Every structure is written in C-alpha cells, then in structure tokens.
C-alpha cells in the first residue's frame, strides 16, 4: 500500500504544463467574476425590492387615508358639517332674498284684495247716488214744469 501513497507538503513539487495552469487560472478568474456579478445582481434586486416595498407601503397608507377622508367627506358634506361651496352660499342668500320679496308681494296682494272690496262697495254707492241724483233731477224738472217756470 505504500506504492499508492502520495505525501504532500509545502515543499512538494508538482509538474504541470503551463497551458493547463493558465486554463485553470482563467477558469477560476471567470468563476470569481461570474460569482461577484451574480452577487451584485442579487444585491441590486434586493435593494430594489426593499425600496419598492417601502414605496408600495407608503402608497397603501396614503390610499387608506384618502379612503377614510373620502368616506368622511361623503357622509359629512351633505349634512353641511364640512361647510358649503361659495356658490351654494350665494344661492342660499338669493333664496332668502326671494322669500322676503315674496312676503312683500303677498302683503301687497292682500291689501289689493281689501281695496277691491272697498272699490266695489264704493262703486255700488256711486251708482246708487247717480240713480238718486237722476231721480232728484227728474223730480225737480217736474216741479219746474208744473209751476210753469220752464221754457
């Protein structure tokens, strides 16, 4: 068994053709270069993944906040708890002014209705006076003609 035994130490000499040694060194260099290239790519992808995850989390938080605000707005705006648009305020003022004008017009119409009753009453009185005046004129004419003062 001593024939197959190989003793290796720091002073053991190995003979190898230079081309084989250069091929081994080249293969090791390509292997090291490929290893560091893959390692760099993995590191870059992990960094990109972490940044993307943080960005996605920020967007999700912002969207959740926006959904809460939208729900709050959707519920509170119609109730008037969040204010109103300037156009709405202007319309409300115009509506109030119209109500005031309508009240004045209604009062005027009511007073006109009372006037109409008074006018109708006075017209009847004037018609009756005209009839009475005509009767008095006729009676006066009859008296004047009977006494002979007529022409």
Sine and cosine of phi, psi and omega as CSV:
sin_phi,cos_phi,sin_psi,cos_psi,sin_omega,cos_omega
0.00,0.00,-0.20,0.98,0.00,-1.00
-0.96,0.29,-0.31,0.95,0.00,-1.00
-0.93,0.36,-0.61,0.79,-0.06,-1.00
-1.00,0.06,-0.06,1.00,-0.06,-1.00
-0.99,0.17,0.72,-0.70,0.02,-1.00
-0.87,-0.49,0.82,-0.58,0.04,-1.00
-0.99,-0.13,0.81,-0.59,-0.01,-1.00
-0.87,-0.49,0.74,-0.67,0.06,-1.00
-0.58,-0.81,-0.07,-1.00,-0.03,-1.00
-0.95,0.30,-0.18,0.98,0.02,-1.00
-0.95,-0.30,0.17,0.99,0.00,-1.00
-0.96,0.27,0.70,-0.72,-0.01,-1.00
-0.98,-0.21,0.67,-0.74,0.04,-1.00
-0.83,-0.56,0.71,-0.70,0.04,-1.00
-0.96,-0.29,0.72,-0.70,-0.04,-1.00
-0.48,-0.88,0.54,-0.84,0.07,-1.00
-0.92,0.38,0.55,-0.83,-0.07,-1.00
-0.90,0.44,-0.63,0.78,-0.02,-1.00
-0.87,0.49,-0.63,0.77,0.04,-1.00
-0.91,0.41,-0.66,0.76,0.00,-1.00
-0.90,0.43,-0.68,0.73,0.04,-1.00
-0.89,0.45,-0.61,0.79,0.02,-1.00
-0.91,0.42,-0.66,0.75,0.02,-1.00
-0.91,0.41,-0.72,0.69,0.01,-1.00
-0.88,0.47,-0.67,0.74,0.03,-1.00
-0.89,0.46,-0.68,0.73,-0.01,-1.00
-0.91,0.42,-0.66,0.75,0.03,-1.00
-0.91,0.42,-0.67,0.74,0.00,-1.00
-0.89,0.45,-0.70,0.72,0.03,-1.00
-0.90,0.44,-0.65,0.76,0.02,-1.00
-0.89,0.45,-0.70,0.72,0.02,-1.00
-0.90,0.43,-0.70,0.71,0.02,-1.00
-0.87,0.49,-0.70,0.72,0.01,-1.00
-0.91,0.42,-0.66,0.76,0.01,-1.00
-0.87,0.49,-0.75,0.66,-0.01,-1.00
-0.93,0.37,-0.53,0.85,0.08,-1.00
-0.90,0.43,-0.70,0.72,0.03,-1.00
-0.92,0.40,-0.67,0.75,0.00,-1.00
-0.89,0.46,-0.67,0.74,0.03,-1.00
-0.90,0.45,-0.68,0.73,0.00,-1.00
-0.90,0.44,-0.67,0.74,0.02,-1.00
-0.89,0.45,-0.70,0.72,0.01,-1.00
-0.89,0.46,-0.69,0.72,0.00,-1.00
-0.89,0.46,-0.69,0.73,0.01,-1.00
-0.91,0.40,-0.63,0.78,0.04,-1.00
-0.90,0.44,-0.68,0.73,0.02,-1.00
-0.89,0.46,-0.71,0.70,0.02,-1.00
-0.89,0.46,-0.63,0.78,0.02,-1.00
-0.91,0.43,-0.68,0.73,0.01,-1.00
-0.90,0.43,-0.71,0.71,0.02,-1.00
-0.89,0.45,-0.67,0.75,0.02,-1.00
-0.90,0.44,-0.65,0.76,0.02,-1.00
-0.90,0.44,-0.67,0.74,0.05,-1.00
-0.89,0.45,-0.69,0.73,0.01,-1.00
-0.89,0.46,-0.68,0.73,0.03,-1.00
-0.90,0.44,-0.67,0.74,0.02,-1.00
-0.89,0.46,-0.64,0.77,0.04,-1.00
-0.90,0.44,-0.67,0.74,0.01,-1.00
-0.91,0.42,-0.65,0.76,0.01,-1.00
-0.90,0.44,-0.69,0.72,0.03,-1.00
-0.89,0.46,-0.67,0.74,0.02,-1.00
-0.90,0.44,-0.67,0.74,0.02,-1.00
-0.91,0.42,-0.64,0.77,0.04,-1.00
-0.89,0.46,-0.66,0.75,0.04,-1.00
-0.89,0.45,-0.68,0.74,0.00,-1.00
-0.90,0.43,-0.62,0.79,0.03,-1.00
-0.90,0.43,-0.68,0.74,0.03,-1.00
-0.89,0.45,-0.71,0.70,0.01,-1.00
-0.89,0.45,-0.65,0.76,0.00,-1.00
-0.90,0.44,-0.68,0.74,0.02,-1.00
-0.89,0.45,-0.69,0.73,0.02,-1.00
-0.88,0.47,-0.70,0.71,0.01,-1.00
-0.89,0.46,-0.71,0.71,-0.04,-1.00
-0.88,0.47,-0.54,0.84,-0.01,-1.00
-1.00,0.08,-0.70,0.71,-0.14,-0.99
-0.99,0.12,-0.50,0.86,-0.07,-1.00
-0.87,0.48,-0.77,0.64,-0.01,-1.00
-0.89,0.47,-0.46,0.89,0.01,-1.00
-0.98,0.22,-0.23,0.97,-0.03,-1.00
0.99,0.13,0.26,0.97,-0.02,-1.00
-0.99,0.16,-0.24,0.97,-0.02,-1.00
-0.92,-0.39,0.30,0.95,0.02,-1.00
1.00,-0.08,-0.20,-0.98,0.01,-1.00
-0.55,-0.84,0.25,-0.97,0.01,-1.00
-0.96,0.29,0.47,-0.88,0.06,-1.00
-0.85,0.53,-0.60,0.80,0.02,-1.00
-0.90,0.44,-0.62,0.79,0.04,-1.00
-0.90,0.44,-0.69,0.73,0.01,-1.00
-0.88,0.47,-0.66,0.75,0.01,-1.00
-0.91,0.42,-0.65,0.76,0.03,-1.00
-0.90,0.43,-0.65,0.76,0.02,-1.00
-0.88,0.47,-0.65,0.76,0.02,-1.00
-0.91,0.42,-0.66,0.75,0.03,-1.00
-0.90,0.44,-0.64,0.77,0.02,-1.00
-0.90,0.43,-0.68,0.73,0.04,-1.00
-0.88,0.48,-0.65,0.76,0.03,-1.00
-0.90,0.44,-0.65,0.76,0.03,-1.00
-0.89,0.45,-0.63,0.77,0.05,-1.00
-0.88,0.47,-0.67,0.74,0.03,-1.00
-0.89,0.47,-0.69,0.72,0.03,-1.00
-0.89,0.45,-0.65,0.76,0.01,-1.00
-0.89,0.46,-0.64,0.77,0.03,-1.00
-0.89,0.46,-0.68,0.73,0.04,-1.00
-0.89,0.46,-0.68,0.73,-0.01,-1.00
-0.90,0.43,-0.66,0.75,0.02,-1.00
-0.89,0.46,-0.67,0.74,0.04,-1.00
-0.89,0.45,-0.66,0.75,0.01,-1.00
-0.90,0.44,-0.68,0.73,0.01,-1.00
-0.90,0.44,-0.66,0.75,0.04,-1.00
-0.89,0.46,-0.66,0.75,0.02,-1.00
-0.92,0.38,-0.55,0.84,0.05,-1.00
-0.92,0.38,-0.56,0.83,0.03,-1.00
-0.90,0.44,-0.66,0.75,0.05,-1.00
-0.90,0.44,-0.66,0.75,0.03,-1.00
-0.88,0.47,-0.64,0.77,0.00,-1.00
-0.88,0.47,-0.67,0.74,0.04,-1.00
-0.89,0.46,-0.71,0.71,0.03,-1.00
-0.89,0.45,-0.66,0.75,0.00,-1.00
-0.90,0.44,-0.70,0.71,0.03,-1.00
-0.87,0.48,-0.68,0.73,0.01,-1.00
-0.89,0.46,-0.72,0.69,-0.01,-1.00
-0.91,0.41,-0.59,0.81,0.03,-1.00
-0.89,0.45,-0.68,0.74,0.04,-1.00
-0.89,0.45,-0.64,0.77,0.02,-1.00
-0.90,0.44,-0.68,0.73,0.01,-1.00
-0.91,0.43,-0.68,0.74,0.03,-1.00
-0.87,0.50,-0.68,0.73,0.02,-1.00
-0.90,0.44,-0.65,0.76,0.03,-1.00
-0.89,0.46,-0.66,0.75,0.00,-1.00
-0.89,0.46,-0.69,0.73,0.03,-1.00
-0.89,0.45,-0.70,0.72,0.00,-1.00
-0.89,0.45,-0.66,0.75,0.01,-1.00
-0.89,0.46,-0.69,0.72,0.03,-1.00
-0.88,0.47,-0.65,0.76,0.04,-1.00
-0.89,0.46,-0.69,0.72,0.01,-1.00
-0.90,0.44,-0.66,0.75,0.03,-1.00
-0.88,0.48,-0.72,0.69,-0.01,-1.00
-0.89,0.47,-0.66,0.75,0.01,-1.00
-0.91,0.42,-0.64,0.77,0.01,-1.00
-0.91,0.42,-0.66,0.76,0.02,-1.00
-0.89,0.45,-0.67,0.75,0.00,-1.00
-0.89,0.46,-0.65,0.76,0.00,-1.00
-0.92,0.40,-0.67,0.74,-0.04,-1.00
-0.91,0.41,-0.66,0.75,-0.02,-1.00
-0.95,0.32,-0.55,0.83,0.01,-1.00
-0.93,0.36,-0.58,0.82,-0.01,-1.00
-0.99,0.15,-0.20,0.98,0.07,-1.00
1.00,0.08,0.31,0.95,0.01,-1.00
-1.00,0.02,-0.03,1.00,-0.07,-1.00
-0.99,0.17,0.44,-0.90,-0.02,-1.00
-1.00,0.04,0.00,0.00,0.00,0.00
